[in-house]
């Protein structure tokens, strides 16, 4: 079971279905994926980039991203050894 299949099995409402279409370009190819749109607003769209953020807001945003990364890391740690990641 690959990591995306496992993630979809655990949290189907948060993991979009996807299809890999291959690569384009050389010498550093770009991998192309197609994925379903999930309901809600993406993090980058939720932020108003035109407004200068106070330092404490930037720290809160960084903390949110770090918390998300830790959550993903914990999910990856649950994958049994030898599983295709």
MDTraj code that builds the backbone (N, CA, C; nanometers):
import mdtraj as md
import numpy as np

residues = "UNK UNK UNK UNK UNK UNK UNK UNK UNK UNK UNK UNK UNK UNK UNK UNK UNK UNK UNK UNK UNK UNK UNK UNK UNK UNK UNK UNK UNK UNK UNK UNK UNK UNK UNK UNK UNK UNK UNK UNK UNK UNK UNK UNK UNK UNK UNK UNK UNK UNK UNK UNK UNK UNK UNK UNK UNK UNK UNK UNK UNK UNK UNK UNK UNK UNK UNK UNK UNK UNK UNK UNK UNK UNK UNK UNK UNK UNK UNK UNK UNK UNK UNK UNK UNK".split()
xyz = np.array([
    [0.0858, -0.1179, 0.0000],
    [0.0000, 0.0000, 0.0000],
    [0.0897, 0.1233, 0.0000],
    [0.0702, 0.2144, -0.0948],
    [0.1530, 0.3352, -0.0965],
    [0.0973, 0.4393, 0.0010],
    [0.1721, 0.5439, 0.0247],
    [0.1369, 0.6426, 0.1268],
    [0.0049, 0.7140, 0.0962],
    [-0.0231, 0.7419, -0.0316],
    [-0.1479, 0.8100, -0.0660],
    [-0.2688, 0.7191, -0.0434],
    [-0.2550, 0.5919, -0.0737],
    [-0.3640, 0.4976, -0.0511],
    [-0.3927, 0.4848, 0.0980],
    [-0.2862, 0.4784, 0.1773],
    [-0.3016, 0.4698, 0.3219],
    [-0.3672, 0.5965, 0.3771],
    [-0.3199, 0.7127, 0.3330],
    [-0.3776, 0.8388, 0.3792],
    [-0.5256, 0.8467, 0.3433],
    [-0.5619, 0.8062, 0.2220],
    [-0.7026, 0.8095, 0.1786],
    [-0.7864, 0.7130, 0.2618],
    [-0.7297, 0.5990, 0.2992],
    [-0.8019, 0.5024, 0.3811],
    [-0.8274, 0.5569, 0.5222],
    [-0.7310, 0.6341, 0.5751],
    [-0.7424, 0.6866, 0.7106],
    [-0.8299, 0.8114, 0.7154],
    [-0.8092, 0.9035, 0.6217],
    [-0.8800, 1.0319, 0.6210],
    [-0.9350, 1.0632, 0.4816],
    [-1.0346, 0.9878, 0.4360],
    [-1.0816, 1.0044, 0.2980],
    [-1.1356, 1.1443, 0.2663],
    [-1.1886, 1.2138, 0.3657],
    [-1.2439, 1.3471, 0.3407],
    [-1.1363, 1.4526, 0.3190],
    [-1.0099, 1.4209, 0.3511],
    [-0.9017, 1.5174, 0.3388],
    [-0.8005, 1.4838, 0.2300],
    [-0.8153, 1.3701, 0.1645],
    [-0.7176, 1.3271, 0.0647],
    [-0.7859, 1.3150, -0.0711],
    [-0.7418, 1.3959, -0.1648],
    [-0.8003, 1.3948, -0.2987],
    [-0.7540, 1.2719, -0.3766],
    [-0.8429, 1.2211, -0.4617],
    [-0.8022, 1.1166, -0.5551],
    [-0.7124, 1.1815, -0.6596],
    [-0.6194, 1.1036, -0.7137],
    [-0.5261, 1.1615, -0.8102],
    [-0.4923, 1.0607, -0.9190],
    [-0.4358, 1.1131, -1.0287],
    [-0.3897, 1.0296, -1.1391],
    [-0.2573, 1.0866, -1.1878],
    [-0.1579, 1.0003, -1.2030],
    [-0.0257, 1.0413, -1.2506],
    [-0.0256, 1.0374, -1.4031],
    [0.0239, 1.1458, -1.4665],
    [0.0246, 1.1550, -1.6126],
    [0.1639, 1.1461, -1.6735],
    [0.2668, 1.1277, -1.5926],
    [0.4021, 1.1175, -1.6467],
    [0.4806, 1.2467, -1.6283],
    [0.5812, 1.2656, -1.7126],
    [0.6689, 1.3825, -1.7015],
    [0.6762, 1.4574, -1.8336],
    [0.7162, 1.5845, -1.8218],
    [0.7461, 1.6660, -1.9398],
    [0.8770, 1.7390, -1.9139],
    [0.9477, 1.7711, -2.0216],
    [1.0686, 1.8517, -2.0101],
    [1.1939, 1.7711, -1.9822],
    [1.3054, 1.8304, -2.0189],
    [1.4378, 1.7738, -1.9968],
    [1.5338, 1.8888, -1.9675],
    [1.6406, 1.8780, -1.8967],
    [1.6942, 1.7588, -1.8325],
    [1.6318, 1.7340, -1.6947],
    [1.5571, 1.8309, -1.6405],
    [1.4912, 1.8120, -1.5108],
    [1.3415, 1.8007, -1.5356],
    [1.2899, 1.6800, -1.5527],
    [1.1491, 1.6625, -1.5876],
    [1.0546, 1.7082, -1.4769],
    [0.9384, 1.7568, -1.5193],
    [0.8323, 1.7978, -1.4280],
    [0.7295, 1.6850, -1.4241],
    [0.6985, 1.6347, -1.3060],
    [0.6000, 1.5275, -1.2899],
    [0.4607, 1.5892, -1.2889],
    [0.3693, 1.5334, -1.3667],
    [0.2353, 1.5887, -1.3827],
    [0.1321, 1.4966, -1.3165],
    [0.0521, 1.5545, -1.2275],
    [-0.0562, 1.4831, -1.1602],
    [-0.1866, 1.5589, -1.1829],
    [-0.2966, 1.4855, -1.1838],
    [-0.4306, 1.5435, -1.1867],
    [-0.4975, 1.4990, -1.0576],
    [-0.5649, 1.5909, -0.9880],
    [-0.6316, 1.5508, -0.8645],
    [-0.7686, 1.6157, -0.8533],
    [-0.8554, 1.5469, -0.7790],
    [-0.9894, 1.5995, -0.7546],
    [-0.9807, 1.7201, -0.6630],
    [-1.0749, 1.8116, -0.6797],
    [-1.0819, 1.9287, -0.5932],
    [-1.1591, 1.8902, -0.4676],
    [-1.1039, 1.9243, -0.3534],
    [-1.1707, 1.8996, -0.2263],
    [-1.2472, 2.0242, -0.1846],
    [-1.3546, 2.0096, -0.1089],
    [-1.4274, 2.1278, -0.0626],
    [-1.3435, 2.2084, 0.0361],
    [-1.3689, 2.3369, 0.0417],
    [-1.2992, 2.4231, 0.1366],
    [-1.2027, 2.5173, 0.0681],
    [-1.1305, 2.5922, 0.1477],
    [-1.0356, 2.6914, 0.0995],
    [-0.8948, 2.6450, 0.1298],
    [-0.8064, 2.6558, 0.0314],
    [-0.6677, 2.6173, 0.0547],
    [-0.6007, 2.7183, 0.1466],
    [-0.4977, 2.6746, 0.2132],
    [-0.4265, 2.7625, 0.3067],
    [-0.3756, 2.8884, 0.2375],
    [-0.3155, 2.8734, 0.1217],
    [-0.2566, 2.9888, 0.0540],
    [-0.3641, 3.0875, 0.0086],
    [-0.4837, 3.0378, -0.0269],
    [-0.5918, 3.1274, -0.0681],
    [-0.6578, 3.1945, 0.0515],
    [-0.6519, 3.1307, 0.1684],
    [-0.7149, 3.1867, 0.2877],
    [-0.6376, 3.3074, 0.3395],
    [-0.5097, 3.3129, 0.3112],
    [-0.4276, 3.4264, 0.3548],
    [-0.4459, 3.5429, 0.2607],
    [-0.4522, 3.6622, 0.3133],
    [-0.4583, 3.7830, 0.2310],
    [-0.3155, 3.8314, 0.2115],
    [-0.2576, 3.8005, 0.0960],
    [-0.1175, 3.8323, 0.0705],
    [-0.0933, 3.9807, 0.0477],
    [-0.2006, 4.0581, 0.0249],
    [-0.1822, 4.2010, -0.0007],
    [-0.1657, 4.2808, 0.1288],
    [-0.1973, 4.2191, 0.2405],
    [-0.1882, 4.2867, 0.3698],
    [-0.0578, 4.2464, 0.4371],
    [0.0179, 4.3460, 0.4818],
    [0.1424, 4.3176, 0.5536],
    [0.1072, 4.2524, 0.6866],
    [0.1669, 4.1385, 0.7115],
    [0.1375, 4.0624, 0.8326],
    [0.2257, 4.1086, 0.9484],
    [0.1672, 4.1275, 1.0666],
    [0.2499, 4.1595, 1.1828],
    [0.3358, 4.0379, 1.2191],
    [0.4483, 4.0604, 1.2857],
    [0.5396, 3.9499, 1.3178],
    [0.4717, 3.8328, 1.3892],
    [0.3793, 3.8618, 1.4821],
    [0.3145, 3.7514, 1.5546],
    [0.2258, 3.6672, 1.4625],
    [0.1676, 3.7281, 1.3588],
    [0.0860, 3.6527, 1.2634],
    [0.1747, 3.5599, 1.1808],
    [0.2912, 3.6087, 1.1426],
    [0.3845, 3.5262, 1.0665],
    [0.4282, 3.4067, 1.1512],
    [0.4539, 3.4291, 1.2795],
    [0.4932, 3.3204, 1.3687],
    [0.3798, 3.2185, 1.3842],
    [0.2541, 3.2658, 1.3921],
    [0.1404, 3.1737, 1.4026],
    [0.1268, 3.0901, 1.2757],
    [0.1468, 3.1534, 1.1599],
    [0.1393, 3.0802, 1.0333],
    [0.2488, 2.9739, 1.0268],
    [0.3676, 3.0124, 1.0647],
    [0.4789, 2.9156, 1.0641],
    [0.4486, 2.7997, 1.1583],
    [0.3942, 2.8297, 1.2752],
    [0.3586, 2.7267, 1.3713],
    [0.2527, 2.6327, 1.3138],
    [0.1553, 2.6879, 1.2418],
    [0.0510, 2.6047, 1.1798],
    [0.1105, 2.5084, 1.0784],
    [0.2008, 2.5577, 0.9948],
    [0.2641, 2.4728, 0.8942],
    [0.3508, 2.3667, 0.9614],
    [0.4240, 2.4035, 1.0659],
    [0.5065, 2.3062, 1.1379],
    [0.4196, 2.1996, 1.2046],
    [0.3048, 2.2404, 1.2625],
    [0.2136, 2.1436, 1.3235],
    [0.1603, 2.0457, 1.2195],
    [0.1247, 2.0970, 1.1024],
    [0.0766, 2.0108, 0.9946],
    [0.1859, 1.9118, 0.9526],
    [0.3085, 1.9607, 0.9412],
    [0.4203, 1.8741, 0.9027],
    [0.4415, 1.7638, 1.0066],
    [0.4294, 1.7972, 1.1346],
    [0.4441, 1.6959, 1.2403],
    [0.3332, 1.5914, 1.2299],
    [0.2119, 1.6355, 1.1997],
    [0.0993, 1.5435, 1.1845],
    [0.1248, 1.4468, 1.0692],
    [0.1707, 1.4989, 0.9565],
    [0.2013, 1.4141, 0.8415],
    [0.3139, 1.3173, 0.8769],
    [0.4143, 1.3654, 0.9474],
    [0.5258, 1.2793, 0.9885],
    [0.4763, 1.1654, 1.0776],
    [0.3822, 1.1937, 1.1680],
    [0.3283, 1.0882, 1.2541],
    [0.2494, 0.9867, 1.1720],
    [0.1734, 1.0337, 1.0722],
    [0.0996, 0.9421, 0.9857],
    [0.1957, 0.8513, 0.9086],
    [0.3039, 0.9087, 0.8584],
    [0.4027, 0.8297, 0.7846],
    [0.4650, 0.7247, 0.8761],
    [0.4875, 0.7603, 1.0018],
    [0.5471, 0.6659, 1.0965],
    [0.4561, 0.5458, 1.1214],
    [0.3260, 0.5604, 1.0961],
    [0.2318, 0.4501, 1.1163],
    [0.2360, 0.3479, 1.0031],
    [0.3018, 0.3818, 0.8928],
    [0.3086, 0.2910, 0.7786],
    [0.4004, 0.1754, 0.8147],
    [0.3526, 0.0533, 0.7965],
    [0.4366, -0.0626, 0.8307],
    [0.5677, -0.0652, 0.7503],
    [0.6734, -0.1153, 0.8127],
    [0.8034, -0.1265, 0.7452],
    [0.7896, -0.2117, 0.6212],
    [0.8592, -0.1738, 0.5161],
    [0.8568, -0.2469, 0.3913],
    [0.7451, -0.2047, 0.2969],
    [0.6585, -0.1127, 0.3426],
    [0.5492, -0.0639, 0.2586],
    [0.6036, 0.0401, 0.1627],
    [0.5562, 0.0376, 0.0379],
    [0.5984, 0.1355, -0.0624],
    [0.5462, 0.2731, -0.0223],
    [0.6385, 0.3646, 0.0029],
    [0.5996, 0.5002, 0.0399],
    [0.6026, 0.5869, -0.0823],
])
top = md.Topology()
chain = top.add_chain()
for i, resn in enumerate(residues, 1):
    res = top.add_residue(resn, chain, resSeq=i)
    for name in ("N", "CA", "C"):
        top.add_atom(name, md.element.get_by_symbol(name[0]), res)
traj = md.Trajectory(xyz[None], top)
